[in-house]
């Protein structure tokens, strides 16, 4: 835990809260370190089942802390800037690996934007499985206009898959903000909860995911993401392989057995 972020582990839910309101929750290296540790533990610890990323204050995040930006990125030991150096350094420093891990880890990750979510916050959210917002939240990608780059930490590719090219252009090229209800309409967020009950409703949702069978949850995530990137025949084959694995598991047999027993008891 740092002064910039707080972590709590309760009943299978890891919650990382950005607490740097004095800097509008601009994401610092320390904040990313807390998140990286949480993602690692989510993957490694069977007791941890869900990760929630949220914030406190006026912003979920205003984007990357500009103090973290390096104008000399891509420079090698000889002082020459090369594309190969840039891509290697950028992958780590723009947190591509972290967002890739969030996307591929076989457990649900939730972004809960309690307020405005800009830049890297949108990119982070696009790598998560579920996204929630308060009515006051807005979502924006100001990189093109502000620093002459694209939202390159997976922001373009993931966002386009979620909301389509038309709205991705609206946000990334035009730099237009999207309000919470509009974000829900275009598929950027799943639901909008009142500010007064926001944390409670997000945690209720998270606890419901904790109660779900782990292997079924993990394979559902894999098959859904695979279906979005392969042809229809391949997607159906992946469905069948995943289902075969699950139907042969003890968890399936135990749950079906419990269901049948409960139905029989109800009928007697």
Secondary structure, 3 states (H helix, E strand, C coil): CCCCEEEEEECCEEEEEECCHHHCCCECHHHHHHHHHHHHHHHHCCCCCEEEEEECCCEEECCECHHHCCCCCCECCCCCECHHHHHHHHHHHCCHHHHHHHHHCCCEEEEEECCEEECHHHHHHHHCCEEEECCCCEEECCHHHHHCCCCCCCHHHHHHHHHHHHHHHHHHCCCCCEEHHHHHHCCCCCEECCHHHHHHHHHHHHHHHHCCCHHHHHHHHHHHHHHCCCCHHHHHHHHHHHHHHHHCCHHHHHHHHHHHHHHHHHHC
